């Protein structure tokens, strides 16, 4: 049986991608990709959510095994959620297929995830 993978997308204010990756790694993530972005929310959104919206954003994409997805999402919420200066939001989407991930690397990732689970 092949492991299921998810892509976690995290959108934070600029400068908070290192915080996202630090907590994700603590939960077993191996790495991610950071994309610079610009938000488009308006003043009405600021009033509705009672927050100041900073237009410069970073989007972090992290590919993870299903069994660590929820732990990573929860840790990210605690560290850089909407009620923090990072004002982050995160969501996960299932990944149907992957290309470029070697079988040996996937096996190693799976073993590390299982080792982390046993250590908790």
Secondary structure as UniProt FT lines:
FT   STRAND          5..13
FT   TURN            14..15
FT   HELIX           17..26
FT   TURN            27..28
FT   STRAND          33..38
FT   HELIX           43..49
FT   STRAND          56..65
FT   HELIX           66..80
FT   TURN            82..83
FT   TURN            85..86
FT   STRAND          89..95
FT   HELIX           103..119
//
